[in-house]
């Protein structure tokens, strides 16, 4: 499995999967530096599967059909629709825990779009203050100290698993008095039949490539 490998065309592959954000689909985007695309939209014609990510729970048939129609201008790939879901958080001792709506949390993120986390916390009536850093951010000692100082006003810190990989290497874990919870994110297919279809396609591929 090669992550972020769609443009590595010299690498032989058996299946091309293209992910596109529901909130910013590739057919509305432009190539860098104007937009976020690494190549022209017509590159989608190489995809075998296109997964529309971060869809709302109540995706309407009309919007779904419009997306399929727009994608079909560039690709004949099989299209799936998915959304983000979250499991019970893990604390810094790697134990499952829960988020208490009666407590106040400091949310630390350095991902491109944390809106799905905001929505999840708001839906669960969680009191939180968000401190957002740019994507792939490397925290400085000054910034970690700032987080430590701010965290004293809250019952605990919430972060993502991705950000935890950076934060756990800092003094935050040993100095901060608050618990540090990391949200575990999952990708779910909007429709169960699409889930089964995707699994069948992957299973068929594995059976072909396994000696």
VMD Tcl script that draws the C-alpha trace (Angstrom):
set ca {
  {0.00 0.00 0.00}
  {1.47 3.33 -1.07}
  {0.05 6.40 0.68}
  {-0.02 9.67 -1.30}
  {1.23 7.76 -4.32}
  {-1.27 8.74 -7.01}
  {1.31 10.87 -8.86}
  {4.08 8.24 -8.62}
  {3.22 6.78 -12.02}
  {6.49 4.88 -12.42}
  {5.51 2.64 -9.53}
  {3.59 -0.39 -10.76}
  {0.24 -0.70 -9.03}
  {-2.83 -2.94 -9.22}
  {-5.34 -0.41 -7.95}
  {-5.53 3.38 -7.88}
  {-7.72 4.91 -5.16}
  {-8.32 8.66 -5.28}
  {-9.71 10.46 -2.22}
  {-11.57 13.72 -2.66}
  {-13.03 15.92 0.09}
  {-16.80 16.44 0.02}
  {-16.24 20.06 1.07}
  {-13.63 20.69 -1.63}
  {-13.95 18.11 -4.43}
  {-11.17 17.93 -6.99}
  {-13.46 19.06 -9.81}
  {-13.84 22.44 -8.07}
  {-10.15 22.77 -7.21}
  {-7.15 24.03 -9.19}
  {-3.52 23.03 -9.53}
  {-0.93 24.48 -7.14}
  {-0.22 27.29 -6.35}
  {-3.74 28.57 -7.14}
  {-5.41 25.56 -5.54}
  {-4.42 22.36 -3.76}
  {-4.21 19.88 -6.65}
  {-0.87 18.28 -7.50}
  {-1.94 17.68 -11.09}
  {-4.76 18.59 -13.47}
  {-8.25 17.28 -12.75}
  {-8.06 15.01 -15.81}
  {-5.55 12.89 -13.87}
  {-8.59 11.39 -12.14}
  {-9.08 9.23 -15.22}
  {-6.34 6.93 -13.83}
  {-8.39 6.16 -10.72}
  {-10.08 2.77 -10.32}
  {-11.95 3.94 -7.23}
  {-12.84 7.46 -6.09}
  {-13.83 7.89 -2.45}
  {-15.67 11.07 -1.48}
  {-14.59 11.68 2.11}
  {-15.99 13.73 5.03}
  {-19.57 13.54 3.81}
  {-22.41 14.68 6.10}
  {-24.48 11.99 7.79}
  {-27.60 13.17 5.98}
  {-26.18 13.15 2.46}
  {-29.13 13.77 0.15}
  {-29.66 11.70 -3.04}
  {-29.73 14.86 -5.15}
  {-26.31 16.03 -3.91}
  {-24.92 12.51 -4.27}
  {-26.10 12.33 -7.87}
  {-24.68 15.77 -8.62}
  {-21.27 14.72 -7.28}
  {-21.33 11.53 -9.35}
  {-22.27 13.54 -12.43}
  {-19.44 16.04 -11.92}
  {-16.89 13.29 -11.30}
  {-18.03 11.40 -14.42}
  {-16.70 14.26 -16.56}
  {-13.18 13.26 -15.51}
  {-13.32 9.59 -14.54}
  {-15.28 6.37 -14.98}
  {-14.07 5.05 -11.61}
  {-16.35 3.39 -9.06}
  {-17.48 6.06 -6.58}
  {-17.97 5.54 -2.83}
  {-19.16 7.97 -0.16}
  {-17.72 7.99 3.37}
  {-17.91 10.02 6.56}
  {-15.74 10.47 9.63}
  {-16.68 8.87 12.94}
  {-14.91 8.84 16.29}
  {-14.32 6.13 18.87}
  {-13.91 6.58 22.61}
  {-10.73 8.59 23.28}
  {-7.50 7.18 24.70}
  {-5.63 8.98 27.48}
  {-1.84 9.39 27.66}
  {-1.62 6.11 29.60}
  {-3.24 4.33 26.62}
  {-6.46 3.61 28.52}
  {-9.91 4.08 27.02}
  {-11.80 6.93 28.61}
  {-14.71 9.24 27.90}
  {-15.38 12.94 27.43}
  {-17.48 14.57 30.13}
  {-19.84 17.27 28.87}
  {-19.66 18.93 32.31}
  {-15.92 19.56 31.99}
  {-13.97 22.10 29.92}
  {-11.38 20.95 27.39}
  {-8.54 22.52 25.44}
  {-8.46 21.17 21.88}
  {-5.04 21.16 20.21}
  {-4.88 20.42 16.46}
  {-2.38 20.81 13.65}
  {-4.31 19.18 10.84}
  {-5.54 20.74 7.62}
  {-9.23 20.79 8.50}
  {-10.38 20.13 12.08}
  {-14.03 21.03 11.37}
  {-15.20 17.42 11.73}
  {-13.77 17.39 15.28}
  {-15.55 20.64 16.11}
  {-18.81 19.17 14.83}
  {-18.33 15.96 16.81}
  {-17.64 17.81 20.05}
  {-20.50 20.24 19.50}
  {-22.92 17.39 18.76}
  {-21.93 15.83 22.09}
  {-22.31 19.19 23.87}
  {-18.65 19.25 24.91}
  {-17.28 22.55 26.22}
  {-14.00 23.21 24.45}
  {-11.65 25.92 23.28}
  {-9.80 25.21 20.05}
  {-6.16 26.10 19.51}
  {-5.35 25.41 15.86}
  {-1.89 25.23 14.32}
  {-1.05 24.80 10.64}
  {-0.99 21.34 9.10}
  {2.14 19.21 9.83}
  {3.20 21.73 12.45}
  {6.29 21.06 14.54}
  {5.72 22.49 18.00}
  {8.42 24.76 19.40}
  {9.42 24.80 23.07}
  {7.75 28.20 23.40}
  {4.49 26.89 21.95}
  {4.53 23.84 24.22}
  {5.03 26.10 27.21}
  {2.13 28.21 25.99}
  {-0.08 25.10 25.81}
  {1.01 24.12 29.34}
  {0.09 27.56 30.67}
  {-3.27 27.66 28.93}
  {-4.15 24.08 29.92}
  {-4.27 25.08 33.59}
  {-7.66 26.64 32.87}
  {-9.11 23.33 31.64}
  {-9.88 19.89 33.00}
  {-8.06 18.09 30.17}
  {-6.50 18.41 26.72}
  {-7.98 16.81 23.60}
  {-5.87 16.20 20.51}
  {-5.75 13.94 17.46}
  {-3.76 10.72 17.15}
  {-1.68 12.40 14.45}
  {-0.82 15.35 16.70}
  {-0.18 13.07 19.67}
  {2.78 11.54 17.79}
  {4.45 14.96 17.93}
  {3.24 16.10 21.33}
  {4.29 12.94 23.19}
  {7.93 13.70 22.37}
  {7.73 17.07 24.16}
  {7.77 17.96 27.84}
  {4.00 18.47 27.72}
  {3.32 14.91 28.88}
  {5.50 15.16 31.99}
  {4.74 18.75 32.96}
  {1.06 19.31 32.29}
  {-1.25 18.49 35.17}
  {-4.27 17.86 32.93}
  {-5.06 14.55 31.31}
  {-4.34 14.33 27.57}
  {-6.99 12.60 25.48}
  {-6.55 11.66 21.86}
  {-9.49 11.11 19.55}
  {-9.47 8.00 17.40}
  {-10.88 8.63 13.95}
  {-12.55 6.10 11.66}
  {-13.80 6.27 8.10}
  {-17.26 4.78 7.58}
  {-19.07 4.15 4.33}
  {-22.36 6.03 4.11}
  {-24.04 2.92 2.71}
  {-23.39 -0.59 3.98}
  {-23.70 -2.01 0.46}
  {-20.78 0.20 -0.62}
  {-18.74 -1.11 2.30}
  {-19.33 -4.69 1.13}
  {-18.60 -3.79 -2.49}
  {-15.32 -2.12 -1.55}
  {-14.24 -5.08 0.60}
  {-15.10 -7.50 -2.20}
  {-13.01 -5.50 -4.66}
  {-10.01 -5.45 -2.31}
  {-10.40 -9.15 -1.47}
  {-10.57 -10.07 -5.15}
  {-7.40 -8.07 -5.78}
  {-5.55 -9.75 -2.88}
  {-6.55 -13.19 -4.12}
  {-5.13 -12.36 -7.54}
  {-1.81 -11.09 -6.22}
  {-1.24 -13.67 -3.44}
  {1.09 -16.50 -4.62}
}
mol new
graphics top color blue
foreach p $ca { graphics top sphere $p radius 0.5 }
foreach p [lrange $ca 0 end-1] q [lrange $ca 1 end] { graphics top cylinder $p $q radius 0.2 }
display resetview
